[in-house]
Every structure is written in structure tokens, then in C-alpha cells.
Amino acid sequence: MHVMNDDTIVAISTALGEGAIAVIRVSGKRSLEVADQVFRGKVKPSKVAANTAHFGKIVTNENEPVDQVILTVLKGPKSYTGEDTVEISCHGGIQTTRAILDVVLQTGTRQAEPGEFTKRAFLNGKLDLSQAEAVADMISAKTKKSQKAYLAQLNGSLANEVRRIRNSLLDMCSRIELQLDFPDEGLEISSSAELLSSVEEARRSIVNFVDSYGSSKIVRDGFSICIAGPPNVGKSSLFNALIRSDRAIVSEVPGTTRDFIEESIQIEGILFRLFDTAGIRSSSDPVEAMGISRSAGIAAESDAICLVCEEGYLGETEVPVVSTQRLFVHNKIDLTGMSPRRELINGNEHVFLSAKTEVGIGLLKSAFLDVAVSAIGEHSESIPVTSSRHFSIFMDALAAINSGISSLKNHAPMEFVSMDIRAAANKLGEITGEVTTEEVLNNIFSKFCIGK
């Protein structure tokens, strides 16, 4: 993406399709001039006060009306992009919005590229880079918890903490370099012990961010649960009961499920990704054997495995060898007269239920929730790292910090200590955009939707 700030850009900012309204956004130094050309109301848009809305109509070059609209005028720098901006709220519908877009494009504006409005907001100092990334994440948020995490990032919580750590590191570098620049003055702004304490404090803060990434992945992508077990124990019936849909085929014939099926549900704001898998058994059928192999792979990669049996307890030999959390489900209690219940046995959660009658399904959902909340753990109230890019940066910064600490403890020349600390500070600057490249920016904003 190559942003030319002299360009005036336009895009449809709402999803295409039928709806009550749609919004076309125009941003750039010619925005008000463009609005004067296409809008007919009581007053020309270029003459109105900032942050005001006006009723009128959009017209073609031939003065033919296209639609009745509300035109909102936002003058820079007090706008989303920091530039003069107009937003046209029209009647929803593909034909209407595209017609208005065509009228605006005929004035010499350019179709905005993906994420270009937000990139301009970043370049004009309205958002830092982490906040800009949160905009895209807010749009794709799947649950209340992920939306809350992205909103905190959009409000600057991550950036503020990163800047605090980075400023601390830069202050250390300044003190070290001052001592190095004036060796004959005998200056010792900070002792090695004081410096080591400060660097270790910064390290602890970075480690907290690194540790939060695993739990934030659950908030962002969902907690994955593999429903596994022998054939004909009711795995597919349980899957259907959990998602409240006949998504999986249920049959008394063993081996009906030959591949995995994935669906998602929400429980108290947490997204759960459920996988119905092939029954685990020895099979000479190559297709079924392939499905069983895939089931084992999904079990190994899931956050938890839900093992289903009809009665009694599954033996360890029947359980796929995985390191994930296990829950045991004892299905078909409607045939045994047992009551639905949750029970902790040998450190594992056991739930007794009937997938057919759905008695006890609520208990299983509660067990799912408890396991997920436990996985989110102590970082649930901290500032989470939700981005793989941020996680990679924190890991690089941590490596530089560790090198600096090692140099300090081994009494290495202070030049090397300063280089390591400054390298960590520069890496952290990539999160907020204080240190970045055009290539990085293009990669980030190209993933945005057009119009944002």
C-alpha cells in the first residue's frame, strides 16, 4: 500500500447488502470540495460548521437525484483520519451505495485501499499502531471477552504500558551512555546493582506480556475441545446436543463418522470450538483409518479432550496419548437410571449425562467453562497480548533483555549492556509504531477491510 496524502479517497464503510442505512466515507483535503459537487442541501458543505449533519440529496453530474442522504462534515484534525472527512449516510442496499460511490469517484477521488483510512489515522497521529490493529480486531471479534480485550487495546492500555517499559529502558541507555561519554569525569549515574534491578523489573513486565499470550489466544480464537472415544458411545449425539443442531450424522452403525466436524458455541462470553471425531478403534477400512488418524491429531492439538463412554470408566489404554486437559463424559444415563452429576475422580472431571434426552448437558457446559477459565488463569485481568506480531516482538525484546542481564552479571563492558537494552527498547517501539518500516505498515493495513 502506498498512501499519497494529497489524494482524496472514498469507500463504502458498511457491509454490502440490504439494510436500513449504509455509509460512504470520503477523506482528504478535497473532501469538502467533493461534497459541494455531489450534495444538494440548504447550505454548501464547505460553508457549514465542523461536526454537523445535514439533510439533502446526492446528485449526478447531470443533476439527477440518486438518493436522499444525511451528510456529516468532520473537519481535520478533529476527525477519524485527522483530515477533512465527509460521511454520506444513505439508504442501505447494494445498488444505492454503489451508485453514490460511482458519483463520488467521478469527482476525481480515488477508491481507498484496504485499511487506508486507519493508516491515515496512524500517520496523522490519531492512533498508535497497536490501537490501529485493535480497530481491525474489533471488527472481527467473536465474543464479548475478545471485544473487551480489543477495546482495552483501542483505548491505549497496551500502548501505555509498552511506552512505560520502553521509556524506562531508554532512560537506562541514556544513563549508561552519559557515563561512557564522560569517562574522565568519574560519573556513575547508576551503580551496576541499581541498573541490574531496573533491567530485571523491565524483564518481569515483558514476561507478563509473553505469558498472557496463551490465555489471550483462547479469548481471541476460542477454547478447542475434541470429543473423542470408541464408536457408538454417542459422540455425535453429544456434539449435536451441545450445538443444538443435527449437524453430525447419528447412526447405530459403527464408523459412521469418518472425518471431523467443527462447530462453535459460546458459554458466558467464551468461544468454544467443538470437534466431533471418528470413533477410535482398529479398522481395516482405509477411509475410516484415515479419519481415526485425523481424530488423534485433533486430540493432540486441542486445548482439552472430552472422552465419551457409555458406562463405567474409560481405561487409560482407550485414551489417546495427549498432554491436554481431559474431561470424561459418561453418556446414556437414560438407559442406566443414573442421575446427572459432575464428579472429580483421580483429578479428572467426570460428567454423567444423556445426550439423547439432553439431561446433564448444562453440567458439561459448566465443566467446559471451568476448564477454559482455569486455562485463562491469572492473566485474565491483566493487559493481554492478543496479536502474534506483538508476541513475536515481546519475545525478541525478552531475548535482548536477557542478553543485557547476562552481560551485567558477567561484568561485560557497558557498551554491550547498552546495545542490548537499546535493542529491546527498539523492538518495543515496533508495537506502537514509534519504530517501524513502510513494509511493516503495508503488511498490517493490507489485512483490513476496505472502508476502514
N, C-alpha and C positions, 0 to 999 in steps of 0.2 A: 504493500500500500504506500503510495506517495501522496501525502497531503499537500495541496497547494492552498495556502491560507487566503490567497486572493480569489479563489473560486468560491462561488455561492452554490451550495449543494442542497439537494432535495431528496426526500424518500418518504414512502408510506411507513409510518411508525407503528401502526397497529396491524394485527394479524389479518391476512386476506380472508374474505368470506363475508357472509351476511351478518349484520349486526346493527345495533341502534346508531352507532357513530363510528367513524374512522378518523384518523388524524394523519395529515400530511405535514411534515416538518421541513422548513426552509431555514438555512443558516448561512451567514456570510455577510460581507459588507454591502452587498446589493439586495439584501432581503427585503428592505422596505421599498426599494425601487420596484422590485418584482411584484410585491404586494399591490403597489399602486397600479401596475399594469393589469393584474388579473382580478382585482377585487373591486366591487362596486357597493359602496355604503354611503352613509351620511357624510363621512369625512375620509379623506385620503389617509391610508395607514401611516404614511411618512409624517403626517401632521398631528397624530394622536400622542397622548402621553404613554410612557412606558408601563408595562404590566397592566394593560387594559384589553378588554374583549369587545368585539364589535360585530353586530349582525349585518349581513349583506349577502351578496351572491358572487360566485366565480363565473367569469365570462371568457369566451374565446377571443381570438384576435379580431373576429368579425362581430364582437359584442353579443354573441349568442350566449344565453344563460346556460350554465352547466348544473349548478346546484345552489341551494340556499345553505349558507355556512355561518359559523362563528369564527372570526379571525382574532387570534390572540397575538398581541405585539409585545415582544420582550427585547429590550434594548441592552446591548452589551455595555459593561461586563456583567450585568445582573441577569444572566440567562444560563441555561444548562451548559452551553458551549463556551460562554464568555463572549460571544459575538452577537450582533443583531440577529434576532430569530423571529420568525412568524410561524404559528401553528394554525393550520386550517382544519377545523372540526366540521366534517361533512356527514351526510347520511351514509351509513355503512353499506357495503356491497362492492363487489369486485369492479363492476362496470363504472360506477360513480367515482370511486377512488382513483382508478386508472385514468379516467377522463380528466380529472383535476390534475393528476400528476403530469399528464401529457401537456396540458395547458401551461403549467409552470415550467416544464422543460423547454418549451418554445420561446421562453424569455431569455435563454442563454445560460440558465443554471445547468449544473451537472448532477447526474444521478450519484447519490452518495454511495461510497463503498461500505462493505460490512464494518460496523463499529466506528465509522468515521466521525460521527457526532461526539461519541465518547472520547475518541482520540483527540479531537479538538479541545474538549473539556480538559483533558490531561495537559496538553501542550499549552493551554492558556491558564493553567494553574488553578482550575476549578476543582480538580480531583487529583490525588496522587495515584500512582499506578496500581496499588493494592485496592484502592477504592474503585478504580475503573474496572478492574477484574471482578469485583463484587457485583457490579451492575449486571454483567452477563450471568453470573451465578444466581442472582436474584430471579432472573427471568426463568432459569431452568430449575429452580428449587422445587423439590418433590414433596417435602414435608414441612410442618411448622417449625421443627427444630432446625432444619437446614436453612430455612428462610430467616430464622432468628440469628443464626451464626453469620450469614451473609450480610444481614442488616447491621450487625455489630461491626463488621469489617467496612461496610459502606460508611458508617458513622465515624470511622477513623481509629477504632480501638487497636487494631493490629498495627497500623502505621505509627500511632503514638508510642506504642511500646517498642517497636523496632527503632524508632528515632531515638528514644531514651537510651537504648543499649548502644546504638551506633555513636551517639554523641559522647557517651562515656568512653568508648574505645578511641575516638578521635582525640578526646582530651588527654588520654594516656599517651597517645602518639606525640602530641604537642609537647607534653612534659619531657618525654624521653628525648625528642629531637632538640629541645631547648638545651638540655644538658649536653648533648652531643655537639651542638653548635658553639658552645662556650666552654670547652674543656678546661681552659686555664683559669676560669673563674671559680672553680670548685663548687659549682652549683649541684645541689641534689634536691630537686623539686619533690621527688618521692623516693623513698627507700625501696629496695628490691622487694622487701616483705610487704610493704603497702601496695606496690604495683601488682604483686602476685595475688594479693587479696582482691584487688579490683578486677583483675582479669578473671579470676575464678568466679566472682559474683556474676560477671557478664556471661561466663560459660554456663552457669546454672540457669540463667534466664533463657539461653538458647536451647539448652537441653529440655527445658519445659515445653518449648515450642515443638521440638522434634518428637518428644513423647506424646504430644497431643494429636499428632497426625493420624495414628492408627485409629483412635476413637472418633476423630472427625470424619474419617472415611466412612464410618458406619452412619453418621449423621447425613453425609452427602450422598453416598451410594446405596445405603441400606445394609441391613444385617442379613447375611445369606444363611439359609438353613436348608440342608439336604435331607429330604425324607427318604430313608433307606430301610432295608430289611429284606427278608425272604419273600418269595412270591405268595400272593393270595392272603396277605395278612391285613389288607385294607389300606395300603399306602395311597392309592389313587382316590379312594373314598374319603380318606382323611384330607388329602390335598383339596378335593372339591368342597369339603365341608369348611375348610379354613378360608377359601377364597369365595365361598358362597356362589359357586357356579359349577356346572357339569363340564369342566374344562378337560379333565382326564377321562379316558375310556375305562369303565369299570366292568370287569368280566370275571367269571369263576375259572376261566381257562388260564393256567399258569403261563407267565411270559407275555401277557398282553402288552405291557409297557416295555417297548424295546429301545426307547430313547428318552431323554429327559424332557420335561415340560417346565417352563418357568413362568411364574406369575408373582405379582407383588400385592401386599396388603399393608395397611397402616394400623398400628396399635399405639394409641396415645402419642401420636406425633412422630413415631419412629417407623421408618420404612423397612419392611421385611421382604426379602426376596426368597421365595419358596421354590424348591426344585423337587418335582416328583420324578423318581428314578426307577430304572428297571430292577426287578427283584433279583437279589444276589443269590445265585446258585450255580452249580456246574451245568453247562449246556453245550450240546453238540451243534446247535443251530448257530451258524456263523454270525447272523444278524443279531440274534439275541446276545451272543457272547460279546459282540462289539458294544451293545447297549450296556451290558453289565460292566465292561471295562470303563466306559464313559462315566457310569454311576460312581465307580471307585474314584475316578479323577475328580468329579464334582465334590464328593465327600471330603477328599483331601484338601480342597481349596475353599470349602465353605467355612463360615465363622462358627457354625455349630452343626451337628448331625443329629437328626431326630430318628431314632431307631424304633421301628414298629414291630410288635409281635402280637399274637392272639391271646396267649395266656402264659403264665409263668414268667420267668425272666430269661432274656436272651443270654446265652453263654458267650464268653469272650471270643470263642472261635468263630462265632457268627458275625462278629462286629468287624467292619473294615478297619485296618490299622491306620488311624488318623490321630493327629495331635489336637484336633479341635474339641470344643466343649460338646458333651454328649447329653442328650435327653432321651429317656426311654418311654415309649408310649405303649400301653397295654390296651389293645383295641378289642372291640366286640364284647364289651361287658354286658350288653343286652342279652347275650346268649348264656352268660355265666351267672347272672344275678348279682354280680358285684356292684358296689356303689362307686360313683365317680369320686376321685380323690387325687391329691398330689401327695407324694411321699418321698422323702430323702433316704436313699438306700445306698450304702457304701460310697457316699459322697456324690452320687449322681441323682438327678431329678427324675422321678418316675411319675407318670400321669396315667390314670386309669379312666378310659372313656369309651364311647361308642361313636364311631364316625357315621354309622348308618342313621342313628337317631339324633346325633349331634349333642348328646348328653356328655358333658365334660369338656367340650371344645373351648369354653371360656377359661377353664383351668389351664389348658395347654397354651392358650394365648397369654395368660398371665405368666406362665413359665417362660415363654419366649421373651416377654418383656423384661423379666428379671435377669435373664441371661444377657440380653443386649445392654441393659443398664449397667450390669456388672462389667461388661466389656468396655463400655464408655468410661466407667470408673471415675477416678479422681480428677480427670481433666474436664469433666462435664461443665464446670462453672468457670473454667479458665478461657483465655482467648485461644480459639482453636486454629490450627493450621489446616485449611481445607483444600489448598492448592498443591498439586505435585510440584509445580515450579517453585513455590515458596519452600516446600520441604527440601528440595534439592539445594536451594540456596542456603538454608539453615545448616544442612549437613556440610556444605563446603565451608561455611563460616566456622562451624564447630571444629573442623579439621585444622583450620588456620589457628584458632584459639588454642587447641591442644598443642600445636607445634610451638606457639608462643609460651605456653606454660612450661613445656619441656625445656625450652631454651632458658627460661628464667631459673628453673630448678637446677639446671646444669651449668649455670653461671656463664652462659654464652654471651658474646658481645651484644650490647644493647641494640646495635643496628639491626641484628637479626630478629630480636624481640619486636622492635618497632615495625619491621616489614610484615611480620605475621599478624600483628594487631591491626595494621592498616589494611591488610588483605581481607581480614574478617569484616572490618568496617565497610570496605568497598562492596563486598558481597551483600551485606545487609542493605546497602543503598540500592541494590537491584530490585528489592521488593517494593520500595516506594517510588522508584523511578529516578532517584537522585543520581544514580549511576546506571546508565543504560545505553543501548545502541539502537539504531534505526531498525536493524534486523529483528531484535527482540520485540520492539514495539509492533512491527508489522505482523509478526507471528501471533502476538496476543490479540490484536484487534481484528485480524482476519477471521477469527473464530466467532466474532459477534454476529448477530443477525443484522441485516440491512435495516436501517431506520433507527438504530440505537447508537 
